[in-house]
Amino acid sequence: MLLMEVLGAALLGLALSAAAVRGLESRLPSRRVVLVSGVVGALFGAYLTHFALGPGHYTLVATFVGAVLVSAVVLSLLLRPAHGPRRRPHRTPFSLPSRG
């Protein structure tokens, strides 16, 4: 049962990170970093969920949900801001008006 959880979590993390690379390629670092981070995040999420549920609660679905959630959080930390038009403030904060 534990082997199923590990393999399933790794595959879910890989699928989630591959979808992130495909959809948000311009806002993410290199493909290798994203794929590894997604899998490691999913494995940690599965471990954390399995540990939190305790003995006797071997629910495969709950472990997979925890794995996907933690993997999504790890992948969201890799996102960079979008390259869009930025507004520049016309005055710096806390500046005094100049005379002259």
Secondary structure, 3 states (H helix, E strand, C coil): CHHHHHHHHHHHHHHHHHHHHHHCHHHCCCHHHHHHHHHHHHHHHHHHHHHHHCCCCCCHHHHHHHHHHHHHHHHHCCCCCCCCCCCCCCCCCCCCCCCC
